[in-house]
Amino acid sequence: MNLIYNKGLHVLLTLKTKSLESLTNYSDFEIFTKKTLERFDTEIVGITHHIFENKSFTASFCLKESHLCIHTWPEFNQCTFDIFLCNYINDNSKKVEEISEEFIQYFNAEILQKDEIYR
């Protein structure tokens, strides 16, 4: 049996938003993220986060398939976001693109920079 090894797609985004609430409300972000990842059939194996004095936050969701990370900067109306899903049997590229779009909509954001790395 020959398997084609496709490590996956890694999307990195820098987003700009006018919604300061979305950049400073970790609790809502975590709820949205858990629901979104569940809807896309990904498995969370761990979550860590830190909330700063200005309510900005950094968070990392460790997934069985890899990870999702975010860092917010409300003082600049920006955040950086990345998601990587790998799988040695299925190509998760479309899923990564769709999840990325969900977060762009969540932040009601303009894309300042988008990088796609096929690993």
C-alpha positions in Angstrom: 0.0 0.0 0.0 1.5 3.3 -1.1 0.4 6.3 0.9 0.9 9.9 -0.4 2.2 11.9 2.5 0.6 15.4 2.5 1.7 17.2 5.6 -0.9 19.9 5.2 -1.6 23.6 4.8 -0.5 26.2 7.3 -2.3 29.6 7.0 -0.9 32.7 8.7 -3.0 35.8 8.9 -2.5 39.4 10.1 -5.9 40.9 10.5 -7.2 44.4 11.2 -10.6 45.0 12.8 -12.6 47.8 14.3 -14.0 45.4 16.9 -12.0 46.0 20.0 -14.4 43.7 21.9 -13.2 40.8 19.7 -9.6 41.6 20.5 -10.1 41.8 24.2 -12.7 39.2 25.1 -10.9 35.9 25.5 -13.9 34.1 26.9 -16.0 34.7 23.8 -13.1 33.8 21.5 -12.5 30.5 23.3 -16.2 29.6 23.0 -16.3 30.5 19.3 -13.1 28.6 18.7 -14.3 25.4 20.4 -17.6 25.4 18.5 -15.8 26.1 15.2 -13.2 23.4 15.7 -15.9 20.9 16.7 -18.0 21.8 13.6 -15.0 21.1 11.4 -14.4 17.7 13.2 -11.0 18.6 14.7 -9.9 17.3 18.1 -8.6 19.7 20.8 -6.0 18.0 23.0 -5.0 21.1 25.0 -5.5 24.8 25.4 -3.3 27.4 26.9 -3.8 31.2 27.1 -2.6 34.4 28.7 -4.6 37.6 29.2 -2.5 40.8 29.4 -3.2 43.9 31.5 -4.9 45.7 28.5 -7.1 42.6 28.0 -5.3 41.5 24.9 -4.6 37.8 24.8 -2.5 35.1 23.3 -3.8 31.6 23.0 -2.8 28.2 21.6 -5.1 25.3 20.8 -3.2 22.1 20.5 -5.1 19.9 18.1 -4.6 16.2 17.3 -4.1 17.4 13.8 -1.7 20.2 14.8 -2.6 23.7 16.1 -4.4 27.0 16.1 -2.8 30.1 17.6 -3.7 33.8 18.1 -2.2 36.9 19.4 -4.2 40.1 19.8 -3.1 43.8 19.8 -6.1 46.0 20.5 -3.8 49.0 20.6 -3.3 48.5 16.9 -6.7 47.0 16.1 -4.9 43.9 14.9 -4.3 40.2 15.6 -2.2 37.5 14.2 -3.7 34.1 13.7 -2.5 30.8 12.4 -3.8 27.4 11.8 -2.1 24.2 10.6 -3.9 20.9 10.1 -1.8 18.0 8.9 -2.9 14.5 8.0 -1.0 11.6 6.3 -4.2 10.2 4.7 -6.4 13.2 3.9 -5.8 16.6 2.4 -7.1 19.1 5.0 -6.3 22.2 2.9 -9.9 23.1 2.2 -10.8 22.7 5.9 -7.9 25.1 6.9 -9.1 27.6 4.3 -12.7 27.4 5.6 -11.7 27.6 9.3 -9.5 30.7 8.4 -12.5 32.3 6.8 -14.7 31.7 9.9 -12.2 33.6 12.0 -11.9 36.5 9.5 -15.7 36.8 9.8 -15.6 36.5 13.6 -13.2 39.5 13.8 -15.1 41.2 11.0 -11.6 41.8 9.7 -9.6 43.1 6.8 -6.7 40.9 5.8 -3.4 42.8 6.1 -1.3 39.8 5.3 -2.0 36.2 4.4 0.7 33.5 3.9 -0.1 29.9 2.9 2.6 27.3 3.4 2.1 23.9 2.0 4.2 21.6 4.1 
